[in-house]
Amino acid sequence: MSADACIIYFGLRYEVAKHEIEALEERSDARVRAARNVGLKVYWGNFSDAEPRYVLFIGSEIAKLGPENAFETTCGREDLASIMDKTVARLAEAGLEGESKLYIQWQPDL
């Protein structure tokens, strides 16, 4: 059973093509392996109730909010700055390029 959730990540976000899903399921995707090797978190799933739209987040999980997760979270300025700095450094160590951002995305229960 699953439920709606709000995913909050700092790091990178990728749109996932259909041919990439199997590698994500098997944890053999090169981005996922590189991220895990340096201690980064990974989250992926379908984020659309109309037509499947899979998204992959790599970085630091700030929170997962919803009925099956937490109902609230806080993150102080110093903690957030530390998370951001460490995440950017680990993404570089993993060889994952792109502009790191704070992502707040709704994931409907599908």
N, C-alpha and C positions, 0 to 999 in steps of 0.2 A: 504494500500500500504506500502510496506517495501522496504528497500534498503540495500546494503552491508554496513557493519560497522566494525570498529575495537574496541573491548572491552578491556579496561585496568582496571584491578582490582588488589588490594593488599589483600591477604587473602588466602582462601582455594578454591580448585577446585575439583569438583567431576564429574566423568563420571556417567551419569544417565541411569539406566536400564529402559526398556519400562514399567515395572510394577510400576515405581515410578512417571511417568509423570502425572497421574491423581491427585496424592497428591500435586504435584507442581502447577498444574492448579487450584486446590481448596485451595491452600495456607495452606494445612493441614500437609505438610511434617514437621517432627519433627525438622530437621535442620533449616528449614526456620523459623519456629515459635521461636525456641531458638535464632536465629540470630536477628530477629526483636524485640524480647523482650529486647535486650541489645543495640539496636540502630544501628545494622549493616545493610548494604545494601545487596540485593540479586539480581542476574541476572541469567536467564537460557534460553536456547534455543537450536535449532539445528545448529550445526557448521559444517555440511558436506553436500556438494551437491551431493555426490555419494550415500552413504547409510546413513540414518539418524544416527546422533551421537549427542546425547543431553549432554550438559554440564551445571553444576550448579556452579556459583561463589558466595562465601559468604565472605564479608569483607567490604572494602572501595572502592567505585568506583572512580577511578582516572579520567577516561574519557570514553566517547563513541564518536568515530569519524566517520564521514561519511556524505553522502549527506543529510540525515535527522537529523543529529546531528551536533556537532561542527566540524570545519575543522582543528582545532589545539588546543593544550593545553600546558600549562607550569606548572611546579611544582618545586619550589625551594627546595634546600637540607634540610633546616630546616622544611619546610612544610611537605616534604615527610617523614622525620624522625618522626615528630609528628604523622602523619597519621599511619605510621607503628607501633609505640609504642601503640597508642590508639587501633588500630585494634587487635593487639596481645592480649592486656589486655581484650578486649571485647569478643574475641573468647574464651579465657580461662573462662571468666565469664559465657559464654553461654554453656560451657562444650563441645565445638567443638575442637577436637584434630587434630593435623597434623602440618606440617611445613608451615608456612605462606610464601608466595612468591609473587613476582610481576608477574602477568599474562598479556600478550599482545596477544590477539587472534582475528583472522579475522573471521567474520561471514558473509558468503555469503547470498545474497538475494535469498531465496528459494521459 
